[in-house]
Amino acid sequence: MPDHIQPLAVITGASSGIGRELAKLAAQKGYRLLLIARNMRALEVLSRDLRTETHLLALDLTAAGAVDQISSWLSDRQIVPEIFINNAGFGAFGPASDMDEAMLKKMIRLNVMALTSLSLRMARRMKREGRGRIMNVASTAAFQPCPYLGVYGATKSYVLSFTESLAEELKGSGVTVTAFCPGPTRTQFGVTAGLSQESPFDRLSADPERVAETGFKGMMAGRVVVLDGAANRFGAFMTRFLPRCLVRTIAGGMLAKLK
């Protein structure tokens, strides 16, 4: 790696919400940044507030070649990031059988396929260097079936399982891998998922600043699974002991009220 003043943190889905707050935290900790999102204008606005060297890539990670562009950007500069955060993702609310299949495939490409490819590519590079941190943003939806968020919840269950497995495989390599599982957070998720303005989702949501800080601290501590808030930790814990049929019934009843 060529000489440089600051280590690099790469964050996808950095234009708003948790990703935006993670970018601010990384900048405060002295990292230079590569921020990735579809909305270049939002990235540019964010970059003006960050007192660090910041690079921007406007990419749709579901598009062919998008992951390769990130790899090429790093390879061309002979940079191995110190931190890589897979935050980009989206969900959709409603009965899965009523949803547009093309949209669901796009969700899987982003939440699962792009995340997997980027995680593995960064893991290989970091392992050669003997250091690095990867954080994949999952969700408390990963811990149980999620009627009305079925495909989204399934993608996050994948993220949790994949991340835990990768963390175990890289144990002792100097590379840590963290699955961050936030609960409802005041971001664009509700709007993107199709929840109405009258939905109780926003009322139940945490501030993205606090949520991001929890995730960042957990990642820097090398923790494998990080949850935000006592209620979310308790809920995830209880799913281990309740009958599966009861868990999905309770989850379905709670999620049905969000619409």
N, C-alpha and C positions, 0 to 999 in steps of 0.2 A: 504494500500500500504506500503511495507517495506521501511525503510529509504534508500535513495539514494542521491547522491550528485547533480545530474543533472536531470531535467525532460527529458522525451523521446519524440522525434519526429520520426514518421514512415512515410516513403515516398516510394510509389510504382513507378515503371518506373524510378528508380533513376540512371540508368547507363549512361545516356546521356541526352543532350538537357536541357529542362526546369527542369526536375527532378534532374539532376546533379547539376544545379545551385541552386536549392532550398535546396539541401543537404548542399552545401557550406554555404548558408546563415544561415541555422539552426545551423550549427556548430559554425559559427561566433557569433551567439546570445547565445551560451552557452548550447545548447541542446546536449545530447547524441543521437545517431541515430540508428535506425533499417532501413536499406536500402534493398529494394526488387526489383529484376529484373531477367530476364532470364539469363543474361550474367554475370556469377560470376567473370570472369577475369576482365571485365570492372569495376565491383563493387570493386574488390580488388585494382585496380589501383587508383580509386577515393579515397578509404579509406586511402591510404597512404598520401594523401594531406590534410586530415581533422584532425585538432588538437583537437579531442574529442573522447570519447569512441564510437566505431562504431561496430555494428553487421550487418551481411550480410545474406540474404536468397536468394538463386537462385531458383526462382519459376516461372512457367508459370501459370498465374492466370486464364487461361481458362481450366486448367486441373482439374479433379475431386480431391477434397480434398485440393486444394491449399489455399483457404480461411480459411479452418479449421486449416491448419498448422500455419497461422499467428495468429489466435485466440489462439491456443495451446501454441505458443511461449510466448505470453503475459501472458496467464493464469498460465503457469508453473512457471513464475517468479513473479507472482502477481503484474504485472505492468499495470497501465492504462496510455496510452500515453497522454501527454499534447497536442500534435499535431498529426493529422493523415491526410496525403495528398494522395488522389487518383489521381495519375498522369498517370498511365499506360493506354495506349490506342493506337490505330492505325487506319488509314484510307486507302481507296483504290479509285483511280481515274478512271473514265470511266463510260459508260452507265451501270446502275445497271443490266439490263437484259442480259448483256454480261459477268457478273462476275461469278466466281465460288461460288456456293451456300454454300459449306462447309466453305470457307474463310469468307463469310459474316456472317455466324452463329458464327464463332469464334470471329469476330469483335463485335457482339452483346453480346456474353458471357463476353468479356473483358470490353468493354466500358460501358455496362449497368448492366449485372447481377453481375459481381464481384464487381463493384463499389457500387451497391446498397447493397449487402450483407455486405461488409466491412463498409460502412457508418452506417448502422443500428446497427451492432454489436458494433462499437465504440461509437455510440450515447448512447446506453444502458449503457455501462461501464462509459462513461464520465458523464452521467446524475446522476448516483449514487454517483459520486465524487463531483458533483456540479461545474465542470469546464472542459474545454477542447475546442479545436478548430479542426474542420474538414474542409478541403478544397478539393473540387472536381474540377478537371480541365476540363472545357467544351471547348468552342471555340466560336468565332464570327459566326461560321457556325450554331450556335444554334438559331439565330434570324430570319432566313429566309430559304425557300427551297433552296437546293443546288444541282441543276442538275449536274451530273457527279461526285458528292460526296454525292449522295442521302442517302445511308444507313449511312454513317459516320455522315452526317449532322443531320439525324434523331436521332442517338444515342446521339449526343450532345444537341439536343433540349430536349431530355428526361433528360439528366444530369442537365440542367439548371432548368427545371420545378421541378424535384424531389428535387433538392438542395434547391430551394426557399421554397418549401413546408415544408421540414424538418427544415429549419431555423425558419420558423414561428411556427412550432409545439414545438420547443425547446426554444422559446423565454422566458426569465426569469429563465431558468434552470441553467445558468452559462456556457452553451455550445453554441458556435457560429458555424455557418455553412456558408461557402463561396463558391459561384460558380465563378471560375476564367475563364474568356473568352478571351484568347489571340487570336490575329489575326495570319497571317502567320509569322512563326518564323524559324530562321535558325537552324533546327534540322534534325534528320533523317526522319522526316515525309514525305518529298517529295520523298525520295528514296523508302521508304516503300510503299507509295501510288502509285508508278509506274510512277512518273513524269520524263520526260526526262531531261538530263543535260542542254538542250537548253531552258527549260521552264523558263518563267519570274518569277516563284514562288520564287526562291532564291533572285532575285533582289528586290522583294517586301517584303522580310522577315526582321523582326527585330532581333536584337541580343538576344540570350536566357538569357544572364546575366541581361539585362535591363528588359526583360519581367518577369523573375523570381522575380526580386526585387519588381516590381509592384504588383505581386500576393501575395508575402509574406507580404508586408506592408498592403495590403488590408485585408488579413486574420487576421493579428495581431490587426488591428483596428476594427475587428468584422463586416466588411461590408459584405452584403449578395451577391451582384453581383459586380464583379470587371472586368473592361475592361482595356486593355493597349493601350494607345495612343489616341490622339484626333480624328484621322481619324476613328478608330474603334468605338469609342464612338458615333461619328456623324452617322456613317453607321447604327449602331444598333438602334439609336434614330429614324432615318428616316424610318426604316421598319415599325414603328407603324402607320405611316400616309399615306404612299403610297398604292395604290390599290395592293392587293395580286398578281393579275395577272402580274402587272408591276414589282413587286419585283422579282418574279421568272424568268421573261424574262431577266431582267437586270443581275441577278445572273447567269443565264445560259450562257448569252453572255460573261460575265467576266471569268467564270470558264472554258468555252470551249477554251479560249486562253491560259490557263495554260499548256495544254498538249504539 
